[in-house]
Amino acid sequence: AQSVSQHNHHVILSEAASLELGCNYSYGGTVNLFWYVQYPGQHLQLLLKYFSGDPLVKGIKGFEAEFIKSKFSFNLRKPSVQWSDTAEYFCAVIPFGSGTYKYIFGTGTRLKVLA
Amino acid sequence: GAVVSQHPSRVICKSGTSVKIECRSLDFQATTMFWYRQFPKQSLMLMATSNEGSKATYEQGVEKDKFLINHASLTLSTLTVTSAHPEDSSFYICSASLAGSTEAFFGQGTRLTVV
């Protein structure tokens, strides 16, 4: 079965620290890849997405992610986190050719940034 | 970005009663909406795909007679949890996408507690 793994369930960082959140998926075909963020009390919002082309994708708020096909990975990074980045982050995959836009989500990573 | 509104955000109901959750696309038309369920410390699991003007498509293991979905208009989908039991207590989230786009816009979610 297709699945998405996020290895870090809770991450605590100090402001200005660098962030990397892991995401791996299990699907052998072409995929669309996403990172969503949910700030406390708010809706899930799109951070960035990858469909094709340059495997290094830049999103909003200084986030970026790199698609490494050979590793089935799409890790999220930010060079210097801020207190306002405290949120829950979800990696998601749409297997290409699934017929509809069905997301498969990871379990999420709760990030807490200490001021 | 497009806005999806979900109502109510929290509901407590007695075991055996039914609960209706609404999902509205506020500034766009959505021919397809999706309903997810999230258990604590687990990922969002797709329950069903709601199609305007036709029957919903349910994922394997989801009881269609228990989770009734109605997508009567291009801006409204409803999920009714019938004869709710404590094990139905969960966080339910809907999403919708613009035509031709895989980016999903999410509602704020509904926390259902069955007592």
Interface residues (C-beta under 8 A of the other chain):
Chain A: V4 H9 N32 F34 Y36 Q42 H43 L44 Q45 L46 K49 F51 F90 I94 T100 Y101 K102 Y103 I104 F105 G106 T107 G108
Chain B: G1 V4 T32 F34 Y36 K41 Q42 S43 L44 M45 L46 T49 T57 I93 S95 S97 T102 E103 A104 F105 F106 G107 Q108 G109
